[in-house]
Amino acid sequence: MTKTELKNGIYWVGAVDGNVRDFHGYRTRLGTSYNAYLIVDDKLTLVDTVKKGFGPDLLRHVAGIADPSKIENLIVNHVEMDHSGAIPEVCAAAPRARIYCTSRGREGLIKHYGMKDREFCVVKTGDKLSLGKKTLTFVTAPMVHWPDSMFTYCVEDRILLPNDAFGQHVGHPLRFADEIGEDLCLEEAAKYYANILMPLGGVISKKIEEFRAMDLPVEMIAPSHGAIWRKDPLRIVEAYARWTAQETVPKVVIVYDTMWESTDKLARRLVECLASPGLEVKLYHLRKSDNSQIVRDILDARVLLFGSPTLNSDMFWTMGGFLTYLRGLKPKNKKVGIFGSYGWAEGASRAIRRDIEAMDLEMIEPPFEVQYIPSEEELSRLADYAKVITRAAKEPATK
């Protein structure tokens, strides 16, 4: 293996999972990586591990740099199994290693791996660990994105190791964002944030401000998934500031499903009517699209349009499932319109409205509905509805 040195004796020793396409429901089209970092100093230190099954890769990468049995410190920034699954193998290979983690991290590790007899060093924000020439500073980060989470910062090298913050699901043989493509990595980071971290935006925003107040200069950000940010690393921090604020742009995301193509006809005509310079429009058929990508586009969209036929006096089942997923992510600063078709009885728009009201999003009234198959006259009226949507997309939501 070609050694990847971040700088001055700090090495990537993780594993690449290029074939994973489903990460607890999140579609990972580019695979992912489980990043771990070895710090070579007077006290050999490993920061994080990898998912179960990839432990041999981790230990092989460590062995290419130093004897794994010499590891004295194991830093566990996060207990989730994609980062801690190889801990039993690491502890077997490095029997003298002390484990540094938060108090909730200790509880989680004992619960997951039965490590009551292991030596734990529980840390809190501001605690330091001297490795010899290098010093680590710890910053607890509860709910970014589990209660046990923390960041590790290498003082002398100005490297932040924030585990799941600032990462992306990108499985690539190269390690750095500027090698892989910064725009690609930033887009995947947006998708990662939207599908995993969006409901924690308020907590993350406060943690970023707290970290900034510590006045620790950052020259590199090395997360636990995907690419490492070494060229203008604050670019991803600035992006997080926008995402946590749920800033929106003039953008309409149309999400729909259809039974006998009536709602499909409405959706496609809406795209035609909305087409105008300066307004981005995205169209997603629920059974033909990736929910993870839909949510990424929702992240910065100002207007959402949900279309559904009525089935059993309710919305179509795919729309119900998608709105359940979206509700848990707690989107804000959105305006929502509803459209669709029905047969002998209505019901879809009422059901969708209940979910939108539960999310406390601003409604665009009234819904646009047709009975059975839309006539050309009904389709032509979508031009007036599109004008309402366009005006809504030009002004930020009021709640």
PyMOL commands that set and color helices and strands:
alter all, ss='L'
color gray80, all
select helices_A, chain A and resi 55-63+68-70+81-84+87-93+103-113+177-180+182-213+234-244+262-274+286-288+291-299+317-329+348-358+376-380+382-394
alter helices_A, ss='H'
color red, helices_A
select strands_A, chain A and resi 4-7+10-12+15-17+22-23+26-27+32-34+37-39+45-47+73-75+98-101+120-122+128-130+135-140+150-154+159-161+220-221+249-256+280-285+301-311+314-315+335-342+362-363+368-371
alter strands_A, ss='S'
color yellow, strands_A
deselect
rebuild
show_as cartoon
